Amino acid sequence: MRQSTQDRHYSELLYFVQRKCEIFCVSSMHLKNSSARVCSTGLIQKSVLMMQYIQPDFCIVPVDTSLRAALQSVIDNKTKPLGALGMLESLALQVGLIQQTFSPVLQQPVVLVFAGDHGIVEAGVSPYPQAVTQQMVMNFLAGGAGINVFARQHEMRIRVVDAGVNHVFAAHPGLVDAKVGMGTRNFLHEPAMSAQQCAQAITSGRALARAEASAGSNVIGFGEMGIGNTTSASALVAILCGLPVEQCAGRGTGLDDAGVQHKVHVIRQAMDRHEVDPDDALAVLATFGGFEVAMMVGAMLGAAEQRMVLLIDGFIATAALLVASRIAPAILDYCVFAHCSDESGHGVLLEQLQARPLLNLGLRLGEGTGAALAYPLLQSAVNFLNQMASFDSAHISRQES
């Protein structure tokens, strides 16, 4: 019965995101100083050209910390020296506070893998052709990618989301068709997407997260696939954090030193071309982002609204979170940072977010692989909190003062 209910929820979601409408309810978007025409039915009917005019309306409640002292006492009274389980203890505390319980439960973990193409690949920023994005989507659907292997191992579901791949896919039960466009434009010459497209991606991402929560999931991992998206993420981080591009741009899918230098040069040129307010995260996202990144932003915000545990993967996913945190800073309360990737900008970005990643394995694959690999640690944190004996229940003497 649970499976049929879940399928029904997802069928409703697919109907929503597969519509190719280009209208959005005013109730879910605020427009500031916009020339957009609003009809009597309350629907936006005209594309908004200026990026900074769109501001999503999300309601993310900071985690209630009133249970912190009592929950910490439960953790400290397990049969171990104080702090002996290290980061697992802070992880157990975080999940307990998110769920507001001394006995948290992880239900139906899922990884959403967002795919999209990037016009910036025309500038030669990747050693791989754009066609690899759609080829990897097919690999995901066939179950042959790294994320498929790790998700199967740890019993996590995968949803592959076409946010904007430059390819028309046949219908597939494992593919969510939420395509905003056939890839973004080349941000070296023009904004990557319109404000309307950015809003559409964020809105669809939010709906995806809500559907997963409605289907019973309370843990959601975020992955991505998109040739050229490390260039996009590097630009986002450099602008939003005010960092030198050299600190943010790395090898991506395998650039050599000359390739990295070219990538840095391209990003600098694009930053010089576009005068975007770094305090306007949505303007930066629309100018330099990708459809899969924007949709991930919406999904992260939507998941935090539903008080889910968010498993944040590598550089691209964390760049999406950076944007989301500028929209709703309280989202960080719900985030578990899976790992620090080998992409050079990721460590810098984690420092900016004051994040402590669970793993450091030299990964730089993306796809949500780090999130899947970190999930067993999340399970272990919850299990020790629920199952480990206390000094009292095990009749064990405490440490002498």
N, C-alpha and C positions, 0 to 999 in steps of 0.2 A: 504493500500500500504506500509506503514511504517513497519508493521509486516512482510510482505513477504520479504521486503528488508533485515530486520534484520535476518530472518531465512536463507536467502541466504548467508549472511556474515558468519553466524555460521556454515552452511553446509560446506563452504569453509574451515573454521577453523578446523572442525572435520576431514575433509579429511587430513589436514596437520598433526595434532597431533596424529592421529590414525595410521599413518604409523610407522612401527617398524624399520625404518632405523636407522643406527648408523653412519651417515656421517653428517658433518656440513660444511657449506660454510666458506671458509677462510675469506670472507669479513665480517662475523659477529663474528669471533673469531680470536684473535691474539695468536700465539704460540711463546714462548720465550725459546731458548736453548733446543728445543724439538727434540727427536729422531723420532717423528711421521713422517710417510712417506706421502708426498703430491704428488698426481698424477697430470698428465698434465692438467686434467680438473679442478684443483683447489679444489678438495674435499679431506678431511682428511679421510684416509681409515684405519688407524690403531689406536687402543686405546692408549692414552697417559697415562702412568703409574704414572708419577710424578705430584702431584696435582698442584704445583705452576706454572706449565707451561701454564696453560690456563688463558687468560685474556679477558673477554668479551669486546666488543667495543660498548658502549652505548653513545648516544649523548643527554645529559640532560642539558638544558639551565637554568641557574639560573633565578628565577623570576625577571622580569624587575620592578624596584621600582620607576621608574620615575613618576608614577601616585600617589605615596604614599601621598604626601602632599595634593593634590587636593581631593583624595578619603577620607582622614582623615577629611578634611574640610566638605565634604558632611555628614559624620557620625556625626561630632560635631554639625552640624546645624539642626539635627533632633530635634523634640520637646521633649527634655529631658535635664536634667543636664548633663554636660560633664562626660562621663564615666559611666553613670547610668546603662547601659546595660552590663557592665562588659565584660566578655570574649566573649559575642556575638559580641561586637564591633570589637575586634581584629580578630575574625573569619570572619566577614563581610569584613574587610580590606584584610585579606589573600585571600579570594576567589575572591574578586575584582581584586587583583593584579595578581592572577593566570590566570584569564580570561581577564585581561587587559581591564576592563570596569567598569563604574559606575553602571551598571545594570546587575549583574551576574545572570545566569540562571542555575539551576540544572536539568539535563536531564537524564532520564532512569537510575536511580541508580541501581547498581548491586552489589551483594556480591558473590565473588568467594570463594568457600570452598574447600580447597585442602586436600586430604586424602592420607596417606601413612603409611606403617608399618615400625617398627624399630627393627633391630636385637638385640639391647641392652636390650630388654625386657627379653631375655634369662638370664640376670643377676639378675632378680628379682627386678626391679626398679619400678614396677607398681602393684597395688593390683588387676588390671583387666587383663584378658587374652587378647592376641593379637587379637583373633576373634572378639572382640568388635569393632574394627575399621571397618571391613566390615559390621558388623551388624548395626552400626550407619550410614554408607553410605546408606544402604537400608532404614533406618529410614528417612534420608534426602530426598531420592527419593520418599518416601511415604508421605512426608509432615508433619511428626510427631515430628520433633525435635524442640528444642528451637529456632534455627535460622529460621526455617520455620514459626513459630508463629509470631515472631517479624518482619520478612521480609514482610509477608502478611499484617500485621497491618500497616506498613509504606510504602507499595506499592513498595517494592524493589524486583527485580528479583534475583533468586539464580542460580548459575551454580556450580554443584558439579563436582570436577575434581579428577579422579583417577590418582594420580601422582605415586603411587607405593604401592597399597594395596596388601596384600598376598592373593588374591582371584581373580578369573576370573568372572566378572560380565556379565550378559546378557545385550544386547544393551538396552538402555533406553534414551528417548528424553532429560531427564534432566541430563544425565551423560556424561561428556567429558572423553573419554578414552585417557589419555596421559601417560599411565603407562611406567615408566622407568625400573622397575624391580619389582619382587615380594617381596618388602620390602628391606631395607638396611641390610648390614651385621652388625655383633656385633662389635661395635667399641672398646669394651674392648680388643679385640684380633687383629683386623685388621681395616683398614679404612672403614668407613660406605659405601662409594661408590667410584668408579673409577673417575678419572678426566673426562673421556668421559661421564659417566652417569651424573655427575654434570653439564657438559656443555649442555647435552641433556635436563635436567630438566629446566635450566635457559632459554634455547632457546624456549622451549615449553611454558614456562610461559610468556615470552615476546610476543609470538604470540597470546596467549589468551587475553592479555591486548589490543593489537592492534586490535583484532577482535571486542572487546567490544567498543572501540573507533569508529571503522568503522561502527558499528551498531547504533551509536548515543549516547552512554553513555559518560558522562563527570564526573561521580562520581563513584568510585569503592571501595568497602569494601573488606577486606581480613580476611578470617577465615580458620580454619584448623581442622583436626581430625586425630589423630594417637596415639594409645596407646604407651607410652614411649617417646613422643616428648618433654615433659618438661625436661627430662634428657638430651636430645640432645640440647635443647635451653639453659639449664643451663651451659653446657660445652661451647657452643659458646660464651655466655656472659662472663663467667669467663676468657676465653682465650683472647678474643678480647679486653676486657676492663681491663684486668690485675687485676681482683678482686678475693678475696678468694671464693672458691667453696661454702662455707657455706652461703655466702651472696646471692648466685644465685640459689641454689637448694631449692625447697619448697616441699609442700605436693602433688602437682600434682593432681591426681584423688582421693586422700584421704589417703595418707600414714600416719601412726602413727609416733611418734618420732623415734622409732627404724628404721622404714622404711626410713625416711629422712636421718638418719645417714648412713644407708647402701647405699643409693643413692649417698651421698657425697663421700663415700669411693670408689664406683665404678667409679665415674667421675675422682677422683684423680688418681686411678690406670690407667685409660685410658690416662690421660694427661701425666703420667710418661712414658707410653709405646710409645706414639707418639711424636716425636720431630718435632713440627710444628711451623713455624715462625708466631707469632701472628700478624705480619704486613701483612701477606698474607691471606686475608680474604677468598679467594676461597679455599686455602689449608685447612684452618680450617673448612670451610663448608663441603668440601668433606670428611674430616676425621671424623667429629663428627655430621654432619647434617643429615637431612632426605630428602627423595625425595620431600615430600610436602613442606618442608622449602625451598629447593633450587628452586623449581618451583615458590614459592611465591616470592623469591628474583627476579627472572626474570620478573614476572608479575608486581611487584612494579616498577622496573626500566623501563619496557615497558610502564606502565601507566604514569609515570613521563615524559617519552619522548613525550607522546601524550598530555601533559599538562592537565591531569585529576586531580581532587581532590582525594587524597588517604585517605580513612578512615582506620586507623590502629587500630586493635582490641587489644588483650591482650598480654600476655608474649611471646607466640610462634611467633605471627605476628610481634611483636616489635623486637624480636631476628632476624627474617628474615630481617627486615628493617635495623637493625644494620649492617648486612653483606652488604646489598645494599648500605648503606651510605658510607661504606669503599670503594666501587667500584666507586660511583658517589655521593659525598657529597651534591651536589645541590638537590638531591631528597628530602631532608628534607623541602625545600621550599613548596613542594606540599602536605605535610602530615598534617592531622588532627588527633590528638591522642584522640581516643574515650573515654578511661577510664584508670584508674589505677586498675589493678586486685588485687585480694587477694593473688595471687602467690607471694611469698616473693621476688623473684628476679626482679619482674616487676618494683616496685618503684625505685630500684637502677638503673635499666636500663634506665628508663625515666629520671632520674637525669643525667645520662651519656650523654643522647641525648639532654639535656636541654629542655625537652618537658613539656608542660602544658596540662594534660589530661582534657577533658571536664567533666567527671563523675568519681565518686569514690563510687561505690555501693557494694563493696565486692564481685564482680563477679569473678569466675574462671572456667567458662564453656568452653570458646573458641568458636569455630564454626563460629565466626564473630558476636556473639550475642551483644557484646559491641558496635561494629560498627553500627549495626542496631538500637540499642537503642539511639545512639548519633545522628543519621541522622536527626531526627526532630529538633535538636538544630541547625544543619547546615541549614536546611530549614528556621528556624526562623531568623537566622542571615541574610540570603539572602533576606527574605521577609521584614524585617524592613528597610533594605537599599533601597529596591525598592518601598515600599508602605507607609512608615511612613512619615508624613508631616514634612516639614521644618518650622522653625520659620517664614520665609517670607511667605510661601504659606498659613500658618494657621493664619497669622496676630497675632502672639503671641510675646510679648515683651521678649527680651533676658535678661540674667542675668546682673545685673548692675555691672560695674567694681569697 
